[in-house]
Amino acid sequence: MITTTKPEDIELLKDCYHMNGGKWQRFNFGGIRNDRNQDKDGFNDVIFGSTNEIMILMQGTTDPGKRGTEKSVKGVCHMIEGFHANAWALGWHGGKDKAWRHEAFIQVASVQYWRDKDKDFEISGKDAIIYDEPASGINIHSTMGDPSEVGPWSIGCQVVRHMEEFAKLRELAKKSGIPLFSYMLMTLKRENKYFYDMVFGA
């Protein structure tokens, strides 16, 4: 995990928000999606959280794993890039009988996504784009342990690779006092590559 309190870093992230139609709040979080090599099943994306005073950046995935992609009948969900406003609240991810159950960000409103019907890890003419649908379980949560592959950890959720890092993200959210959380998903490109390189190296 990378932590920065540099005002210039936070201002740069604010600029990224504005360029992508986002609204900056007391607490802000989102993902930077590297859409290459999705079939390799790696944690090759960045999940970030930021206030006006501090920013944290973590390894994670913004796309489903290989296992979910291959097993899904309807086509696994990929969140569409952009600003998703007031769509998550703190709650419990996983049933009471699950060892991996933990407090996370639970989807409570519609989120735009596409379904990978042809299971090729890319959006194409055969895939269904869903613009408005009630909460479909696209949560923002953590794994358990130190997995090297996405595997079963995402079938459409945004996932932080390490629980101890996710816990710090959750604490930032709680301190903000915001009841509903918005999420900014950006494709890796020039204006946000600086943050991606902070986590994965140039």
Number of C-alpha atoms within 10 A of each C-alpha: 15 13 15 14 14 12 12 10 15 18 12 15 20 19 15 16 21 13 10 15 12 20 15 18 15 14 21 25 22 23 28 26 21 20 15 12 10 19 16 12 17 19 22 24 27 29 28 27 22 25 19 16 11 16 23 22 25 26 23 26 30 30 28 27 26 23 16 20 27 16 12 15 12 14 19 26 27 23 21 18 18 18 20 22 16 17 19 24 20 20 14 15 19 14 10 10 7 9 9 14 16 19 16 21 23 23 23 20 19 20 24 17 20 20 24 25 22 19 21 14 22 17 16 14 9 11 18 17 18 15 11 11 11 10 15 14 17 24 25 25 27 28 21 15 11 9 13 10 16 25 16 13 22 26 25 25 23 26 29 29 28 19 17 14 17 25 17 13 24 16 10 21 24 13 11 13 10 15 11 17 21 20 23 23 23 21 18 19 12 7 13 17 14 16 21 24 11 15 19 12 8 9
